[in-house]
Amino acid sequence: MIVLDSKPGGNEEREPLFSIDGVEYTVPKTVSVGLALKYFKSARLYGVDMAIADVLETVLGSAGYDGLTNYEGLTPEDLAAVIDVVTKKMLGAMDTSGKSEPAPANSSGS
């Protein structure tokens, strides 16, 4: 039997991801496996775009998500870079190899 006990809550460690006009926005250094599971369910029910939007808002928090939403100078490349980092954090939560980021899908393993 696998026993799952809740861990005591506390302040999560955060790190800077981007800044807008000198205001720094942070993300958790690590995200929960539960967030990855929520992403998979949301992608199945509503599509990948909606699932990514939900994960972005969760990881960035209201201030970070609103900051991006309201930033008139946001380019598709900037948004793609933010999505890339957040997605890697989320998928990294599922990694059991001890690495912080998942291995590339096309790795040969040799």
Rosetta constraint file for C-alpha pairs under 8 A:
AtomPair CA 12 CA 28 HARMONIC 6.51 0.50
AtomPair CA 12 CA 29 HARMONIC 7.87 0.50
AtomPair CA 13 CA 28 HARMONIC 5.78 0.50
AtomPair CA 13 CA 29 HARMONIC 5.77 0.50
AtomPair CA 13 CA 30 HARMONIC 7.87 0.50
AtomPair CA 14 CA 26 HARMONIC 5.89 0.50
AtomPair CA 14 CA 27 HARMONIC 5.22 0.50
AtomPair CA 14 CA 28 HARMONIC 4.16 0.50
AtomPair CA 14 CA 29 HARMONIC 5.08 0.50
AtomPair CA 15 CA 26 HARMONIC 5.11 0.50
AtomPair CA 15 CA 27 HARMONIC 5.54 0.50
AtomPair CA 15 CA 28 HARMONIC 6.24 0.50
AtomPair CA 15 CA 29 HARMONIC 5.87 0.50
AtomPair CA 16 CA 24 HARMONIC 6.47 0.50
AtomPair CA 16 CA 25 HARMONIC 5.72 0.50
AtomPair CA 16 CA 26 HARMONIC 4.11 0.50
AtomPair CA 16 CA 27 HARMONIC 6.37 0.50
AtomPair CA 17 CA 24 HARMONIC 7.62 0.50
AtomPair CA 17 CA 25 HARMONIC 5.98 0.50
AtomPair CA 17 CA 26 HARMONIC 5.23 0.50
AtomPair CA 17 CA 27 HARMONIC 6.33 0.50
AtomPair CA 17 CA 82 HARMONIC 7.59 0.50
AtomPair CA 18 CA 24 HARMONIC 6.01 0.50
AtomPair CA 18 CA 25 HARMONIC 5.52 0.50
AtomPair CA 18 CA 26 HARMONIC 7.12 0.50
AtomPair CA 18 CA 82 HARMONIC 7.95 0.50
AtomPair CA 19 CA 23 HARMONIC 5.12 0.50
AtomPair CA 19 CA 24 HARMONIC 4.18 0.50
AtomPair CA 19 CA 25 HARMONIC 5.70 0.50
AtomPair CA 20 CA 24 HARMONIC 6.67 0.50
AtomPair CA 20 CA 67 HARMONIC 7.48 0.50
AtomPair CA 20 CA 71 HARMONIC 7.63 0.50
AtomPair CA 25 CA 60 HARMONIC 7.51 0.50
AtomPair CA 25 CA 63 HARMONIC 7.75 0.50
AtomPair CA 25 CA 64 HARMONIC 5.59 0.50
AtomPair CA 26 CA 60 HARMONIC 6.72 0.50
AtomPair CA 26 CA 64 HARMONIC 7.39 0.50
AtomPair CA 27 CA 59 HARMONIC 5.89 0.50
AtomPair CA 27 CA 60 HARMONIC 5.52 0.50
AtomPair CA 27 CA 61 HARMONIC 7.88 0.50
AtomPair CA 28 CA 59 HARMONIC 6.88 0.50
AtomPair CA 30 CA 89 HARMONIC 6.57 0.50
AtomPair CA 30 CA 93 HARMONIC 7.07 0.50
AtomPair CA 31 CA 35 HARMONIC 6.92 0.50
AtomPair CA 31 CA 59 HARMONIC 7.77 0.50
AtomPair CA 31 CA 89 HARMONIC 6.49 0.50
AtomPair CA 31 CA 90 HARMONIC 6.08 0.50
AtomPair CA 31 CA 93 HARMONIC 6.04 0.50
AtomPair CA 32 CA 36 HARMONIC 7.09 0.50
AtomPair CA 32 CA 90 HARMONIC 7.55 0.50
AtomPair CA 32 CA 93 HARMONIC 6.02 0.50
AtomPair CA 33 CA 37 HARMONIC 6.45 0.50
AtomPair CA 33 CA 90 HARMONIC 7.51 0.50
AtomPair CA 33 CA 93 HARMONIC 5.18 0.50
AtomPair CA 33 CA 94 HARMONIC 5.86 0.50
AtomPair CA 34 CA 38 HARMONIC 6.19 0.50
AtomPair CA 35 CA 39 HARMONIC 6.17 0.50
AtomPair CA 35 CA 55 HARMONIC 7.45 0.50
AtomPair CA 35 CA 90 HARMONIC 6.96 0.50
AtomPair CA 36 CA 40 HARMONIC 6.33 0.50
AtomPair CA 36 CA 90 HARMONIC 5.61 0.50
AtomPair CA 36 CA 91 HARMONIC 6.58 0.50
AtomPair CA 36 CA 93 HARMONIC 7.15 0.50
AtomPair CA 36 CA 94 HARMONIC 7.19 0.50
AtomPair CA 37 CA 41 HARMONIC 6.31 0.50
AtomPair CA 38 CA 42 HARMONIC 6.03 0.50
AtomPair CA 39 CA 43 HARMONIC 5.97 0.50
AtomPair CA 39 CA 51 HARMONIC 5.44 0.50
AtomPair CA 39 CA 52 HARMONIC 7.24 0.50
AtomPair CA 39 CA 54 HARMONIC 7.73 0.50
AtomPair CA 39 CA 55 HARMONIC 6.64 0.50
AtomPair CA 40 CA 44 HARMONIC 6.19 0.50
AtomPair CA 40 CA 51 HARMONIC 7.59 0.50
AtomPair CA 41 CA 45 HARMONIC 6.18 0.50
AtomPair CA 42 CA 46 HARMONIC 5.58 0.50
AtomPair CA 42 CA 47 HARMONIC 6.81 0.50
AtomPair CA 42 CA 48 HARMONIC 7.55 0.50
AtomPair CA 42 CA 50 HARMONIC 7.22 0.50
AtomPair CA 42 CA 51 HARMONIC 5.05 0.50
AtomPair CA 43 CA 47 HARMONIC 4.31 0.50
AtomPair CA 43 CA 48 HARMONIC 4.51 0.50
AtomPair CA 43 CA 49 HARMONIC 7.56 0.50
AtomPair CA 43 CA 50 HARMONIC 6.93 0.50
AtomPair CA 43 CA 51 HARMONIC 4.96 0.50
AtomPair CA 43 CA 52 HARMONIC 7.99 0.50
AtomPair CA 44 CA 48 HARMONIC 7.58 0.50
AtomPair CA 46 CA 50 HARMONIC 6.07 0.50
AtomPair CA 46 CA 51 HARMONIC 7.00 0.50
AtomPair CA 47 CA 51 HARMONIC 6.34 0.50
AtomPair CA 48 CA 52 HARMONIC 6.06 0.50
AtomPair CA 49 CA 53 HARMONIC 6.24 0.50
AtomPair CA 50 CA 54 HARMONIC 6.19 0.50
AtomPair CA 51 CA 55 HARMONIC 6.23 0.50
AtomPair CA 52 CA 56 HARMONIC 6.00 0.50
AtomPair CA 52 CA 83 HARMONIC 7.68 0.50
AtomPair CA 52 CA 87 HARMONIC 7.88 0.50
AtomPair CA 53 CA 57 HARMONIC 6.27 0.50
AtomPair CA 54 CA 58 HARMONIC 6.22 0.50
AtomPair CA 55 CA 59 HARMONIC 5.99 0.50
AtomPair CA 55 CA 86 HARMONIC 7.83 0.50
AtomPair CA 56 CA 60 HARMONIC 5.71 0.50
AtomPair CA 56 CA 61 HARMONIC 7.86 0.50
AtomPair CA 56 CA 65 HARMONIC 6.97 0.50
AtomPair CA 56 CA 83 HARMONIC 7.13 0.50
AtomPair CA 56 CA 86 HARMONIC 6.79 0.50
AtomPair CA 57 CA 61 HARMONIC 5.43 0.50
AtomPair CA 57 CA 62 HARMONIC 6.36 0.50
AtomPair CA 57 CA 64 HARMONIC 7.71 0.50
AtomPair CA 57 CA 65 HARMONIC 5.37 0.50
AtomPair CA 58 CA 62 HARMONIC 7.69 0.50
AtomPair CA 59 CA 86 HARMONIC 7.17 0.50
AtomPair CA 60 CA 64 HARMONIC 4.86 0.50
AtomPair CA 60 CA 65 HARMONIC 5.63 0.50
AtomPair CA 61 CA 65 HARMONIC 6.05 0.50
AtomPair CA 62 CA 66 HARMONIC 5.82 0.50
AtomPair CA 63 CA 67 HARMONIC 5.88 0.50
AtomPair CA 64 CA 68 HARMONIC 6.33 0.50
AtomPair CA 65 CA 69 HARMONIC 6.13 0.50
AtomPair CA 66 CA 70 HARMONIC 5.95 0.50
AtomPair CA 67 CA 71 HARMONIC 6.04 0.50
AtomPair CA 68 CA 74 HARMONIC 7.03 0.50
AtomPair CA 74 CA 78 HARMONIC 6.20 0.50
AtomPair CA 74 CA 79 HARMONIC 6.86 0.50
AtomPair CA 75 CA 79 HARMONIC 6.34 0.50
AtomPair CA 76 CA 80 HARMONIC 6.00 0.50
AtomPair CA 77 CA 81 HARMONIC 6.17 0.50
AtomPair CA 78 CA 82 HARMONIC 6.45 0.50
AtomPair CA 79 CA 83 HARMONIC 6.12 0.50
AtomPair CA 80 CA 84 HARMONIC 5.97 0.50
AtomPair CA 81 CA 85 HARMONIC 6.40 0.50
AtomPair CA 82 CA 86 HARMONIC 6.26 0.50
AtomPair CA 83 CA 87 HARMONIC 5.87 0.50
AtomPair CA 84 CA 88 HARMONIC 6.11 0.50
AtomPair CA 85 CA 89 HARMONIC 6.26 0.50
AtomPair CA 86 CA 90 HARMONIC 6.21 0.50
AtomPair CA 87 CA 91 HARMONIC 6.07 0.50
AtomPair CA 88 CA 92 HARMONIC 5.69 0.50
AtomPair CA 88 CA 101 HARMONIC 6.20 0.50
AtomPair CA 88 CA 102 HARMONIC 7.23 0.50
AtomPair CA 89 CA 93 HARMONIC 6.37 0.50
AtomPair CA 89 CA 100 HARMONIC 7.91 0.50
AtomPair CA 89 CA 101 HARMONIC 6.98 0.50
AtomPair CA 90 CA 94 HARMONIC 7.36 0.50
AtomPair CA 91 CA 95 HARMONIC 6.95 0.50
AtomPair CA 91 CA 101 HARMONIC 7.36 0.50
AtomPair CA 91 CA 102 HARMONIC 6.62 0.50
AtomPair CA 92 CA 99 HARMONIC 7.73 0.50
AtomPair CA 92 CA 100 HARMONIC 5.77 0.50
AtomPair CA 92 CA 101 HARMONIC 4.68 0.50
AtomPair CA 92 CA 102 HARMONIC 5.36 0.50
AtomPair CA 93 CA 100 HARMONIC 7.97 0.50
AtomPair CA 95 CA 99 HARMONIC 6.93 0.50
AtomPair CA 95 CA 100 HARMONIC 7.55 0.50
AtomPair CA 95 CA 101 HARMONIC 7.27 0.50
AtomPair CA 95 CA 102 HARMONIC 6.06 0.50
AtomPair CA 103 CA 107 HARMONIC 7.03 0.50
